[in-house]
């Protein structure tokens, strides 16, 4: 994947923590920052999805449980 150099400002304490991290020591700052940003974006997307699910189904637990109650009643654990 093509990369483009960028310049960012990071406070001294945070930069020290980044520089002391084993991933930074092995692969460099750029790799560490890329990994951190990718993880942040994945978490952000997950939170957005969870918020959408909650908005869609929130407050409907009783109705949803009623839809599957017949199935739940006939389910059983397999014998040991």
mmCIF file of the N, C-alpha and C atoms, coordinates in Angstrom:
data_MODEL
# 
_entry.id   MODEL 
# 
loop_
_atom_site.group_PDB 
_atom_site.id 
_atom_site.type_symbol 
_atom_site.label_atom_id 
_atom_site.label_alt_id 
_atom_site.label_comp_id 
_atom_site.label_asym_id 
_atom_site.label_entity_id 
_atom_site.label_seq_id 
_atom_site.pdbx_PDB_ins_code 
_atom_site.Cartn_x 
_atom_site.Cartn_y 
_atom_site.Cartn_z 
_atom_site.occupancy 
_atom_site.B_iso_or_equiv 
_atom_site.pdbx_formal_charge 
_atom_site.auth_seq_id 
_atom_site.auth_comp_id 
_atom_site.auth_asym_id 
_atom_site.auth_atom_id 
_atom_site.pdbx_PDB_model_num 
ATOM 1   N N  . UNK A 1 1  ? 0.843   -1.167  0.000  1.00 0.00 ? 1  UNK A N  1 
ATOM 2   C CA . UNK A 1 1  ? 0.000   0.000   0.000  1.00 0.00 ? 1  UNK A CA 1 
ATOM 3   C C  . UNK A 1 1  ? 0.893   1.238   0.000  1.00 0.00 ? 1  UNK A C  1 
ATOM 4   N N  . UNK A 1 2  ? 0.617   2.198   -0.870 1.00 0.00 ? 2  UNK A N  1 
ATOM 5   C CA . UNK A 1 2  ? 1.436   3.409   -0.885 1.00 0.00 ? 2  UNK A CA 1 
ATOM 6   C C  . UNK A 1 2  ? 1.261   4.195   0.413  1.00 0.00 ? 2  UNK A C  1 
ATOM 7   N N  . UNK A 1 3  ? 2.335   4.797   0.845  1.00 0.00 ? 3  UNK A N  1 
ATOM 8   C CA . UNK A 1 3  ? 2.288   5.602   2.067  1.00 0.00 ? 3  UNK A CA 1 
ATOM 9   C C  . UNK A 1 3  ? 2.630   7.043   1.741  1.00 0.00 ? 3  UNK A C  1 
ATOM 10  N N  . UNK A 1 4  ? 2.140   7.937   2.585  1.00 0.00 ? 4  UNK A N  1 
ATOM 11  C CA . UNK A 1 4  ? 2.414   9.353   2.408  1.00 0.00 ? 4  UNK A CA 1 
ATOM 12  C C  . UNK A 1 4  ? 2.933   9.891   3.738  1.00 0.00 ? 4  UNK A C  1 
ATOM 13  N N  . UNK A 1 5  ? 4.080   10.557  3.729  1.00 0.00 ? 5  UNK A N  1 
ATOM 14  C CA . UNK A 1 5  ? 4.593   11.100  4.983  1.00 0.00 ? 5  UNK A CA 1 
ATOM 15  C C  . UNK A 1 5  ? 3.707   12.247  5.474  1.00 0.00 ? 5  UNK A C  1 
ATOM 16  N N  . UNK A 1 6  ? 3.476   12.260  6.787  1.00 0.00 ? 6  UNK A N  1 
ATOM 17  C CA . UNK A 1 6  ? 2.714   13.339  7.415  1.00 0.00 ? 6  UNK A CA 1 
ATOM 18  C C  . UNK A 1 6  ? 3.465   13.796  8.656  1.00 0.00 ? 6  UNK A C  1 
ATOM 19  N N  . UNK A 1 7  ? 3.172   14.997  9.080  1.00 0.00 ? 7  UNK A N  1 
ATOM 20  C CA . UNK A 1 7  ? 3.807   15.525  10.281 1.00 0.00 ? 7  UNK A CA 1 
ATOM 21  C C  . UNK A 1 7  ? 2.722   15.797  11.310 1.00 0.00 ? 7  UNK A C  1 
ATOM 22  N N  . UNK A 1 8  ? 2.900   15.264  12.526 1.00 0.00 ? 8  UNK A N  1 
ATOM 23  C CA . UNK A 1 8  ? 1.945   15.503  13.601 1.00 0.00 ? 8  UNK A CA 1 
ATOM 24  C C  . UNK A 1 8  ? 2.699   15.955  14.846 1.00 0.00 ? 8  UNK A C  1 
ATOM 25  N N  . UNK A 1 9  ? 1.980   16.607  15.746 1.00 0.00 ? 9  UNK A N  1 
ATOM 26  C CA . UNK A 1 9  ? 2.561   17.032  17.020 1.00 0.00 ? 9  UNK A CA 1 
ATOM 27  C C  . UNK A 1 9  ? 2.043   16.124  18.123 1.00 0.00 ? 9  UNK A C  1 
ATOM 28  N N  . UNK A 1 10 ? 2.952   15.632  18.957 1.00 0.00 ? 10 UNK A N  1 
ATOM 29  C CA . UNK A 1 10 ? 2.605   14.749  20.068 1.00 0.00 ? 10 UNK A CA 1 
ATOM 30  C C  . UNK A 1 10 ? 3.303   15.280  21.308 1.00 0.00 ? 10 UNK A C  1 
ATOM 31  N N  . UNK A 1 11 ? 2.566   15.320  22.430 1.00 0.00 ? 11 UNK A N  1 
ATOM 32  C CA . UNK A 1 11 ? 3.207   15.852  23.633 1.00 0.00 ? 11 UNK A CA 1 
ATOM 33  C C  . UNK A 1 11 ? 4.348   14.937  24.077 1.00 0.00 ? 11 UNK A C  1 
ATOM 34  N N  . UNK A 1 12 ? 5.265   15.503  24.804 1.00 0.00 ? 12 UNK A N  1 
ATOM 35  C CA . UNK A 1 12 ? 6.515   14.836  25.161 1.00 0.00 ? 12 UNK A CA 1 
ATOM 36  C C  . UNK A 1 12 ? 6.294   13.536  25.926 1.00 0.00 ? 12 UNK A C  1 
ATOM 37  N N  . UNK A 1 13 ? 5.381   13.546  26.899 1.00 0.00 ? 13 UNK A N  1 
ATOM 38  C CA . UNK A 1 13 ? 5.145   12.335  27.691 1.00 0.00 ? 13 UNK A CA 1 
ATOM 39  C C  . UNK A 1 13 ? 4.571   11.209  26.838 1.00 0.00 ? 13 UNK A C  1 
ATOM 40  N N  . UNK A 1 14 ? 3.636   11.533  25.960 1.00 0.00 ? 14 UNK A N  1 
ATOM 41  C CA . UNK A 1 14 ? 3.061   10.511  25.089 1.00 0.00 ? 14 UNK A CA 1 
ATOM 42  C C  . UNK A 1 14 ? 4.123   9.962   24.135 1.00 0.00 ? 14 UNK A C  1 
ATOM 43  N N  . UNK A 1 15 ? 4.956   10.833  23.598 1.00 0.00 ? 15 UNK A N  1 
ATOM 44  C CA . UNK A 1 15 ? 6.022   10.392  22.700 1.00 0.00 ? 15 UNK A CA 1 
ATOM 45  C C  . UNK A 1 15 ? 6.996   9.464   23.429 1.00 0.00 ? 15 UNK A C  1 
ATOM 46  N N  . UNK A 1 16 ? 7.287   9.766   24.688 1.00 0.00 ? 16 UNK A N  1 
ATOM 47  C CA . UNK A 1 16 ? 8.169   8.907   25.480 1.00 0.00 ? 16 UNK A CA 1 
ATOM 48  C C  . UNK A 1 16 ? 7.548   7.518   25.640 1.00 0.00 ? 16 UNK A C  1 
ATOM 49  N N  . UNK A 1 17 ? 6.232   7.468   25.919 1.00 0.00 ? 17 UNK A N  1 
ATOM 50  C CA . UNK A 1 17 ? 5.551   6.178   26.060 1.00 0.00 ? 17 UNK A CA 1 
ATOM 51  C C  . UNK A 1 17 ? 5.583   5.395   24.749 1.00 0.00 ? 17 UNK A C  1 
ATOM 52  N N  . UNK A 1 18 ? 5.375   6.099   23.651 1.00 0.00 ? 18 UNK A N  1 
ATOM 53  C CA . UNK A 1 18 ? 5.429   5.450   22.335 1.00 0.00 ? 18 UNK A CA 1 
ATOM 54  C C  . UNK A 1 18 ? 6.820   4.885   22.091 1.00 0.00 ? 18 UNK A C  1 
ATOM 55  N N  . UNK A 1 19 ? 7.832   5.698   22.357 1.00 0.00 ? 19 UNK A N  1 
ATOM 56  C CA . UNK A 1 19 ? 9.209   5.278   22.095 1.00 0.00 ? 19 UNK A CA 1 
ATOM 57  C C  . UNK A 1 19 ? 9.648   4.110   22.975 1.00 0.00 ? 19 UNK A C  1 
ATOM 58  N N  . UNK A 1 20 ? 9.040   3.958   24.154 1.00 0.00 ? 20 UNK A N  1 
ATOM 59  C CA . UNK A 1 20 ? 9.400   2.861   25.060 1.00 0.00 ? 20 UNK A CA 1 
ATOM 60  C C  . UNK A 1 20 ? 8.633   1.576   24.764 1.00 0.00 ? 20 UNK A C  1 
ATOM 61  N N  . UNK A 1 21 ? 7.617   1.648   23.936 1.00 0.00 ? 21 UNK A N  1 
ATOM 62  C CA . UNK A 1 21 ? 6.805   0.469   23.639 1.00 0.00 ? 21 UNK A CA 1 
ATOM 63  C C  . UNK A 1 21 ? 7.613   -0.528  22.809 1.00 0.00 ? 21 UNK A C  1 
ATOM 64  N N  . UNK A 1 22 ? 7.501   -1.826  23.129 1.00 0.00 ? 22 UNK A N  1 
ATOM 65  C CA . UNK A 1 22 ? 8.256   -2.841  22.384 1.00 0.00 ? 22 UNK A CA 1 
ATOM 66  C C  . UNK A 1 22 ? 7.975   -2.840  20.879 1.00 0.00 ? 22 UNK A C  1 
ATOM 67  N N  . UNK A 1 23 ? 6.728   -2.574  20.484 1.00 0.00 ? 23 UNK A N  1 
ATOM 68  C CA . UNK A 1 23 ? 6.419   -2.533  19.047 1.00 0.00 ? 23 UNK A CA 1 
ATOM 69  C C  . UNK A 1 23 ? 7.201   -1.419  18.357 1.00 0.00 ? 23 UNK A C  1 
ATOM 70  N N  . UNK A 1 24 ? 7.302   -0.278  19.025 1.00 0.00 ? 24 UNK A N  1 
ATOM 71  C CA . UNK A 1 24 ? 8.061   0.832   18.449 1.00 0.00 ? 24 UNK A CA 1 
ATOM 72  C C  . UNK A 1 24 ? 9.531   0.463   18.328 1.00 0.00 ? 24 UNK A C  1 
ATOM 73  N N  . UNK A 1 25 ? 10.049  -0.186  19.364 1.00 0.00 ? 25 UNK A N  1 
ATOM 74  C CA . UNK A 1 25 ? 11.459  -0.573  19.339 1.00 0.00 ? 25 UNK A CA 1 
ATOM 75  C C  . UNK A 1 25 ? 11.746  -1.567  18.220 1.00 0.00 ? 25 UNK A C  1 
ATOM 76  N N  . UNK A 1 26 ? 10.786  -2.446  17.917 1.00 0.00 ? 26 UNK A N  1 
ATOM 77  C CA . UNK A 1 26 ? 10.990  -3.448  16.869 1.00 0.00 ? 26 UNK A CA 1 
ATOM 78  C C  . UNK A 1 26 ? 10.701  -2.910  15.472 1.00 0.00 ? 26 UNK A C  1 
ATOM 79  N N  . UNK A 1 27 ? 9.601   -2.148  15.336 1.00 0.00 ? 27 UNK A N  1 
ATOM 80  C CA . UNK A 1 27 ? 9.138   -1.790  13.995 1.00 0.00 ? 27 UNK A CA 1 
ATOM 81  C C  . UNK A 1 27 ? 9.153   -0.300  13.686 1.00 0.00 ? 27 UNK A C  1 
ATOM 82  N N  . UNK A 1 28 ? 9.416   0.529   14.685 1.00 0.00 ? 28 UNK A N  1 
ATOM 83  C CA . UNK A 1 28 ? 9.499   1.965   14.447 1.00 0.00 ? 28 UNK A CA 1 
ATOM 84  C C  . UNK A 1 28 ? 8.216   2.705   14.789 1.00 0.00 ? 28 UNK A C  1 
ATOM 85  N N  . UNK A 1 29 ? 8.367   4.011   14.921 1.00 0.00 ? 29 UNK A N  1 
ATOM 86  C CA . UNK A 1 29 ? 7.237   4.867   15.288 1.00 0.00 ? 29 UNK A CA 1 
ATOM 87  C C  . UNK A 1 29 ? 6.105   4.820   14.273 1.00 0.00 ? 29 UNK A C  1 
ATOM 88  N N  . UNK A 1 30 ? 6.435   4.878   13.008 1.00 0.00 ? 30 UNK A N  1 
ATOM 89  C CA . UNK A 1 30 ? 5.387   4.919   11.979 1.00 0.00 ? 30 UNK A CA 1 
ATOM 90  C C  . UNK A 1 30 ? 4.485   3.697   12.071 1.00 0.00 ? 30 UNK A C  1 
ATOM 91  N N  . UNK A 1 31 ? 5.084   2.535   12.241 1.00 0.00 ? 31 UNK A N  1 
ATOM 92  C CA . UNK A 1 31 ? 4.304   1.305   12.363 1.00 0.00 ? 31 UNK A CA 1 
ATOM 93  C C  . UNK A 1 31 ? 3.422   1.351   13.606 1.00 0.00 ? 31 UNK A C  1 
ATOM 94  N N  . UNK A 1 32 ? 3.986   1.822   14.706 1.00 0.00 ? 32 UNK A N  1 
ATOM 95  C CA . UNK A 1 32 ? 3.222   1.922   15.945 1.00 0.00 ? 32 UNK A CA 1 
ATOM 96  C C  . UNK A 1 32 ? 2.029   2.851   15.773 1.00 0.00 ? 32 UNK A C  1 
ATOM 97  N N  . UNK A 1 33 ? 2.264   4.019   15.202 1.00 0.00 ? 33 UNK A N  1 
ATOM 98  C CA . UNK A 1 33 ? 1.192   4.999   15.024 1.00 0.00 ? 33 UNK A CA 1 
ATOM 99  C C  . UNK A 1 33 ? 0.135   4.460   14.062 1.00 0.00 ? 33 UNK A C  1 
ATOM 100 N N  . UNK A 1 34 ? 0.557   3.817   12.973 1.00 0.00 ? 34 UNK A N  1 
ATOM 101 C CA . UNK A 1 34 ? -0.417  3.215   12.048 1.00 0.00 ? 34 UNK A CA 1 
ATOM 102 C C  . UNK A 1 34 ? -1.287  2.188   12.769 1.00 0.00 ? 34 UNK A C  1 
ATOM 103 N N  . UNK A 1 35 ? -0.648  1.313   13.550 1.00 0.00 ? 35 UNK A N  1 
ATOM 104 C CA . UNK A 1 35 ? -1.399  0.290   14.291 1.00 0.00 ? 35 UNK A CA 1 
ATOM 105 C C  . UNK A 1 35 ? -2.379  0.921   15.274 1.00 0.00 ? 35 UNK A C  1 
ATOM 106 N N  . UNK A 1 36 ? -1.928  1.952   15.975 1.00 0.00 ? 36 UNK A N  1 
ATOM 107 C CA . UNK A 1 36 ? -2.793  2.623   16.949 1.00 0.00 ? 36 UNK A CA 1 
ATOM 108 C C  . UNK A 1 36 ? -3.989  3.278   16.267 1.00 0.00 ? 36 UNK A C  1 
ATOM 109 N N  . UNK A 1 37 ? -3.761  3.909   15.134 1.00 0.00 ? 37 UNK A N  1 
ATOM 110 C CA . UNK A 1 37 ? -4.848  4.568   14.406 1.00 0.00 ? 37 UNK A CA 1 
ATOM 111 C C  . UNK A 1 37 ? -5.816  3.531   13.849 1.00 0.00 ? 37 UNK A C  1 
ATOM 112 N N  . UNK A 1 38 ? -5.295  2.442   13.291 1.00 0.00 ? 38 UNK A N  1 
ATOM 113 C CA . UNK A 1 38 ? -6.169  1.379   12.771 1.00 0.00 ? 38 UNK A CA 1 
ATOM 114 C C  . UNK A 1 38 ? -7.037  0.802   13.884 1.00 0.00 ? 38 UNK A C  1 
ATOM 115 N N  . UNK A 1 39 ? -6.446  0.546   15.047 1.00 0.00 ? 39 UNK A N  1 
ATOM 116 C CA . UNK A 1 39 ? -7.202  0.022   16.180 1.00 0.00 ? 39 UNK A CA 1 
ATOM 117 C C  . UNK A 1 39 ? -8.269  1.020   16.622 1.00 0.00 ? 39 UNK A C  1 
ATOM 118 N N  . UNK A 1 40 ? -7.907  2.294   16.714 1.00 0.00 ? 40 UNK A N  1 
ATOM 119 C CA . UNK A 1 40 ? -8.860  3.331   17.107 1.00 0.00 ? 40 UNK A CA 1 
ATOM 120 C C  . UNK A 1 40 ? -10.042 3.370   16.143 1.00 0.00 ? 40 UNK A C  1 
ATOM 121 N N  . UNK A 1 41 ? -9.764  3.316   14.850 1.00 0.00 ? 41 UNK A N  1 
ATOM 122 C CA . UNK A 1 41 ? -10.843 3.375   13.859 1.00 0.00 ? 41 UNK A CA 1 
ATOM 123 C C  . UNK A 1 41 ? -11.742 2.139   13.930 1.00 0.00 ? 41 UNK A C  1 
ATOM 124 N N  . UNK A 1 42 ? -11.162 0.961   14.196 1.00 0.00 ? 42 UNK A N  1 
ATOM 125 C CA . UNK A 1 42 ? -11.971 -0.253  14.351 1.00 0.00 ? 42 UNK A CA 1 
ATOM 126 C C  . UNK A 1 42 ? -12.879 -0.146  15.575 1.00 0.00 ? 42 UNK A C  1 
ATOM 127 N N  . UNK A 1 43 ? -12.325 0.334   16.683 1.00 0.00 ? 43 UNK A N  1 
ATOM 128 C CA . UNK A 1 43 ? -13.116 0.496   17.905 1.00 0.00 ? 43 UNK A CA 1 
ATOM 129 C C  . UNK A 1 43 ? -14.232 1.507   17.674 1.00 0.00 ? 43 UNK A C  1 
ATOM 130 N N  . UNK A 1 44 ? -13.908 2.589   17.001 1.00 0.00 ? 44 UNK A N  1 
ATOM 131 C CA . UNK A 1 44 ? -14.906 3.620   16.715 1.00 0.00 ? 44 UNK A CA 1 
ATOM 132 C C  . UNK A 1 44 ? -16.033 3.061   15.840 1.00 0.00 ? 44 UNK A C  1 
ATOM 133 N N  . UNK A 1 45 ? -15.691 2.281   14.824 1.00 0.00 ? 45 UNK A N  1 
ATOM 134 C CA . UNK A 1 45 ? -16.704 1.678   13.952 1.00 0.00 ? 45 UNK A CA 1 
ATOM 135 C C  . UNK A 1 45 ? -17.560 0.690   14.745 1.00 0.00 ? 45 UNK A C  1 
ATOM 136 N N  . UNK A 1 46 ? -16.934 -0.083  15.627 1.00 0.00 ? 46 UNK A N  1 
ATOM 137 C CA . UNK A 1 46 ? -17.671 -1.046  16.456 1.00 0.00 ? 46 UNK A CA 1 
ATOM 138 C C  . UNK A 1 46 ? -18.660 -0.328  17.366 1.00 0.00 ? 46 UNK A C  1 
ATOM 139 N N  . UNK A 1 47 ? -18.212 0.768   17.982 1.00 0.00 ? 47 UNK A N  1 
ATOM 140 C CA . UNK A 1 47 ? -19.105 1.541   18.854 1.00 0.00 ? 47 UNK A CA 1 
ATOM 141 C C  . UNK A 1 47 ? -20.275 2.119   18.073 1.00 0.00 ? 47 UNK A C  1 
ATOM 142 N N  . UNK A 1 48 ? -20.005 2.576   16.870 1.00 0.00 ? 48 UNK A N  1 
ATOM 143 C CA . UNK A 1 48 ? -21.064 3.127   16.018 1.00 0.00 ? 48 UNK A CA 1 
ATOM 144 C C  . UNK A 1 48 ? -22.085 2.035   15.682 1.00 0.00 ? 48 UNK A C  1 
ATOM 145 N N  . UNK A 1 49 ? -21.602 0.838   15.345 1.00 0.00 ? 49 UNK A N  1 
ATOM 146 C CA . UNK A 1 49 ? -22.489 -0.283  15.044 1.00 0.00 ? 49 UNK A CA 1 
ATOM 147 C C  . UNK A 1 49 ? -23.313 -0.674  16.271 1.00 0.00 ? 49 UNK A C  1 
ATOM 148 N N  . UNK A 1 50 ? -22.666 -0.742  17.429 1.00 0.00 ? 50 UNK A N  1 
ATOM 149 C CA . UNK A 1 50 ? -23.387 -1.086  18.652 1.00 0.00 ? 50 UNK A CA 1 
ATOM 150 C C  . UNK A 1 50 ? -24.457 -0.050  18.971 1.00 0.00 ? 50 UNK A C  1 
ATOM 151 N N  . UNK A 1 51 ? -24.162 1.222   18.733 1.00 0.00 ? 51 UNK A N  1 
ATOM 152 C CA . UNK A 1 51 ? -25.153 2.278   18.961 1.00 0.00 ? 51 UNK A CA 1 
ATOM 153 C C  . UNK A 1 51 ? -26.331 2.128   18.002 1.00 0.00 ? 51 UNK A C  1 
ATOM 154 N N  . UNK A 1 52 ? -26.054 1.753   16.759 1.00 0.00 ? 52 UNK A N  1 
ATOM 155 C CA . UNK A 1 52 ? -27.126 1.543   15.783 1.00 0.00 ? 52 UNK A CA 1 
ATOM 156 C C  . UNK A 1 52 ? -27.994 0.352   16.180 1.00 0.00 ? 52 UNK A C  1 
ATOM 157 N N  . UNK A 1 53 ? -27.359 -0.719  16.635 1.00 0.00 ? 53 UNK A N  1 
ATOM 158 C CA . UNK A 1 53 ? -28.112 -1.898  17.074 1.00 0.00 ? 53 UNK A CA 1 
ATOM 159 C C  . UNK A 1 53 ? -28.983 -1.545  18.272 1.00 0.00 ? 53 UNK A C  1 
ATOM 160 N N  . UNK A 1 54 ? -28.413 -0.832  19.233 1.00 0.00 ? 54 UNK A N  1 
ATOM 161 C CA . UNK A 1 54 ? -29.171 -0.433  20.410 1.00 0.00 ? 54 UNK A CA 1 
ATOM 162 C C  . UNK A 1 54 ? -30.338 0.467   20.028 1.00 0.00 ? 54 UNK A C  1 
ATOM 163 N N  . UNK A 1 55 ? -30.109 1.382   19.094 1.00 0.00 ? 55 UNK A N  1 
ATOM 164 C CA . UNK A 1 55 ? -31.188 2.268   18.647 1.00 0.00 ? 55 UNK A CA 1 
ATOM 165 C C  . UNK A 1 55 ? -32.291 1.475   17.956 1.00 0.00 ? 55 UNK A C  1 
ATOM 166 N N  . UNK A 1 56 ? -31.913 0.432   17.232 1.00 0.00 ? 56 UNK A N  1 
ATOM 167 C CA . UNK A 1 56 ? -32.901 -0.373  16.506 1.00 0.00 ? 56 UNK A CA 1 
ATOM 168 C C  . UNK A 1 56 ? -33.675 -1.318  17.417 1.00 0.00 ? 56 UNK A C  1 
ATOM 169 N N  . UNK A 1 57 ? -32.971 -1.955  18.354 1.00 0.00 ? 57 UNK A N  1 
ATOM 170 C CA . UNK A 1 57 ? -33.589 -3.003  19.159 1.00 0.00 ? 57 UNK A CA 1 
ATOM 171 C C  . UNK A 1 57 ? -33.772 -2.633  20.625 1.00 0.00 ? 57 UNK A C  1 
ATOM 172 N N  . UNK A 1 58 ? -33.256 -1.500  21.038 1.00 0.00 ? 58 UNK A N  1 
ATOM 173 C CA . UNK A 1 58 ? -33.353 -1.096  22.434 1.00 0.00 ? 58 UNK A CA 1 
ATOM 174 C C  . UNK A 1 58 ? -34.799 -1.006  22.890 1.00 0.00 ? 58 UNK A C  1 
ATOM 175 N N  . UNK A 1 59 ? -35.062 -1.500  24.085 1.00 0.00 ? 59 UNK A N  1 
ATOM 176 C CA . UNK A 1 59 ? -36.401 -1.447  24.637 1.00 0.00 ? 59 UNK A CA 1 
ATOM 177 C C  . UNK A 1 59 ? -37.339 -2.499  24.082 1.00 0.00 ? 59 UNK A C  1 
ATOM 178 N N  . UNK A 1 60 ? -36.825 -3.407  23.263 1.00 0.00 ? 60 UNK A N  1 
ATOM 179 C CA . UNK A 1 60 ? -37.680 -4.421  22.655 1.00 0.00 ? 60 UNK A CA 1 
ATOM 180 C C  . UNK A 1 60 ? -37.358 -5.828  23.158 1.00 0.00 ? 60 UNK A C  1 
ATOM 181 N N  . UNK A 1 61 ? -36.709 -5.923  24.292 1.00 0.00 ? 61 UNK A N  1 
ATOM 182 C CA . UNK A 1 61 ? -36.281 -7.233  24.794 1.00 0.00 ? 61 UNK A CA 1 
ATOM 183 C C  . UNK A 1 61 ? -37.456 -8.185  24.976 1.00 0.00 ? 61 UNK A C  1 
ATOM 184 N N  . UNK A 1 62 ? -38.542 -7.697  25.555 1.00 0.00 ? 62 UNK A N  1 
ATOM 185 C CA . UNK A 1 62 ? -39.693 -8.578  25.789 1.00 0.00 ? 62 UNK A CA 1 
ATOM 186 C C  . UNK A 1 62 ? -40.286 -9.080  24.477 1.00 0.00 ? 62 UNK A C  1 
ATOM 187 N N  . UNK A 1 63 ? -40.436 -8.197  23.510 1.00 0.00 ? 63 UNK A N  1 
ATOM 188 C CA . UNK A 1 63 ? -41.008 -8.591  22.218 1.00 0.00 ? 63 UNK A CA 1 
ATOM 189 C C  . UNK A 1 63 ? -40.097 -9.581  21.499 1.00 0.00 ? 63 UNK A C  1 
ATOM 190 N N  . UNK A 1 64 ? -38.789 -9.328  21.536 1.00 0.00 ? 64 UNK A N  1 
ATOM 191 C CA . UNK A 1 64 ? -37.850 -10.235 20.876 1.00 0.00 ? 64 UNK A CA 1 
ATOM 192 C C  . UNK A 1 64 ? -37.814 -11.593 21.575 1.00 0.00 ? 64 UNK A C  1 
ATOM 193 N N  . UNK A 1 65 ? -37.868 -11.595 22.900 1.00 0.00 ? 65 UNK A N  1 
ATOM 194 C CA . UNK A 1 65 ? -37.875 -12.858 23.644 1.00 0.00 ? 65 UNK A CA 1 
ATOM 195 C C  . UNK A 1 65 ? -39.145 -13.649 23.343 1.00 0.00 ? 65 UNK A C  1 
ATOM 196 N N  . UNK A 1 66 ? -40.256 -12.959 23.197 1.00 0.00 ? 66 UNK A N  1 
ATOM 197 C CA . UNK A 1 66 ? -41.516 -13.640 22.887 1.00 0.00 ? 66 UNK A CA 1 
ATOM 198 C C  . UNK A 1 66 ? -41.448 -14.331 21.527 1.00 0.00 ? 66 UNK A C  1 
ATOM 199 N N  . UNK A 1 67 ? -40.737 -13.719 20.579 1.00 0.00 ? 67 UNK A N  1 
ATOM 200 C CA . UNK A 1 67 ? -40.613 -14.305 19.237 1.00 0.00 ? 67 UNK A CA 1 
ATOM 201 C C  . UNK A 1 67 ? -39.921 -15.663 19.258 1.00 0.00 ? 67 UNK A C  1 
ATOM 202 N N  . UNK A 1 68 ? -38.992 -15.846 20.175 1.00 0.00 ? 68 UNK A N  1 
ATOM 203 C CA . UNK A 1 68 ? -38.207 -17.085 20.191 1.00 0.00 ? 68 UNK A CA 1 
ATOM 204 C C  . UNK A 1 68 ? -38.512 -17.975 21.389 1.00 0.00 ? 68 UNK A C  1 
ATOM 205 N N  . UNK A 1 69 ? -39.498 -17.614 22.166 1.00 0.00 ? 69 UNK A N  1 
ATOM 206 C CA . UNK A 1 69 ? -39.774 -18.376 23.394 1.00 0.00 ? 69 UNK A CA 1 
ATOM 207 C C  . UNK A 1 69 ? -40.083 -19.844 23.109 1.00 0.00 ? 69 UNK A C  1 
ATOM 208 N N  . UNK A 1 70 ? -40.827 -20.125 22.039 1.00 0.00 ? 70 UNK A N  1 
ATOM 209 C CA . UNK A 1 70 ? -41.131 -21.523 21.708 1.00 0.00 ? 70 UNK A CA 1 
ATOM 210 C C  . UNK A 1 70 ? -39.859 -22.318 21.417 1.00 0.00 ? 70 UNK A C  1 
ATOM 211 N N  . UNK A 1 71 ? -38.921 -21.699 20.735 1.00 0.00 ? 71 UNK A N  1 
ATOM 212 C CA . UNK A 1 71 ? -37.659 -22.379 20.419 1.00 0.00 ? 71 UNK A CA 1 
ATOM 213 C C  . UNK A 1 71 ? -36.824 -22.605 21.669 1.00 0.00 ? 71 UNK A C  1 
ATOM 214 N N  . UNK A 1 72 ? -36.806 -21.617 22.526 1.00 0.00 ? 72 UNK A N  1 
ATOM 215 C CA . UNK A 1 72 ? -36.003 -21.725 23.743 1.00 0.00 ? 72 UNK A CA 1 
ATOM 216 C C  . UNK A 1 72 ? -36.546 -22.825 24.647 1.00 0.00 ? 72 UNK A C  1 
ATOM 217 N N  . UNK A 1 73 ? -37.857 -22.943 24.708 1.00 0.00 ? 73 UNK A N  1 
ATOM 218 C CA . UNK A 1 73 ? -38.464 -23.943 25.585 1.00 0.00 ? 73 UNK A CA 1 
ATOM 219 C C  . UNK A 1 73 ? -38.106 -25.370 25.177 1.00 0.00 ? 73 UNK A C  1 
ATOM 220 N N  . UNK A 1 74 ? -37.924 -25.635 23.894 1.00 0.00 ? 74 UNK A N  1 
ATOM 221 C CA . UNK A 1 74 ? -37.631 -27.004 23.456 1.00 0.00 ? 74 UNK A CA 1 
ATOM 222 C C  . UNK A 1 74 ? -36.141 -27.310 23.383 1.00 0.00 ? 74 UNK A C  1 
ATOM 223 N N  . UNK A 1 75 ? -35.325 -26.310 23.583 1.00 0.00 ? 75 UNK A N  1 
ATOM 224 C CA . UNK A 1 75 ? -33.884 -26.549 23.564 1.00 0.00 ? 75 UNK A CA 1 
ATOM 225 C C  . UNK A 1 75 ? -33.475 -27.281 24.831 1.00 0.00 ? 75 UNK A C  1 
ATOM 226 N N  . UNK A 1 76 ? -32.502 -28.140 24.686 1.00 0.00 ? 76 UNK A N  1 
ATOM 227 C CA . UNK A 1 76 ? -31.976 -28.863 25.843 1.00 0.00 ? 76 UNK A CA 1 
ATOM 228 C C  . UNK A 1 76 ? -30.495 -29.105 25.633 1.00 0.00 ? 76 UNK A C  1 
ATOM 229 N N  . UNK A 1 77 ? -29.779 -29.181 26.735 1.00 0.00 ? 77 UNK A N  1 
ATOM 230 C CA . UNK A 1 77 ? -28.367 -29.510 26.659 1.00 0.00 ? 77 UNK A CA 1 
ATOM 231 C C  . UNK A 1 77 ? -28.238 -30.981 26.305 1.00 0.00 ? 77 UNK A C  1 
ATOM 232 N N  . UNK A 1 78 ? -27.241 -31.336 25.517 1.00 0.00 ? 78 UNK A N  1 
ATOM 233 C CA . UNK A 1 78 ? -27.040 -32.758 25.208 1.00 0.00 ? 78 UNK A CA 1 
ATOM 234 C C  . UNK A 1 78 ? -26.644 -33.510 26.477 1.00 0.00 ? 78 UNK A C  1 
ATOM 235 N N  . UNK A 1 79 ? -27.006 -34.792 26.558 1.00 0.00 ? 79 UNK A N  1 
ATOM 236 C CA . UNK A 1 79 ? -26.626 -35.575 27.750 1.00 0.00 ? 79 UNK A CA 1 
ATOM 237 C C  . UNK A 1 79 ? -25.107 -35.684 27.852 1.00 0.00 ? 79 UNK A C  1 
ATOM 238 N N  . UNK A 1 80 ? -24.647 -35.722 29.064 1.00 0.00 ? 80 UNK A N  1 
ATOM 239 C CA . UNK A 1 80 ? -23.188 -35.822 29.298 1.00 0.00 ? 80 UNK A CA 1 
ATOM 240 C C  . UNK A 1 80 ? -22.657 -37.180 28.986 1.00 0.00 ? 80 UNK A C  1 
# 
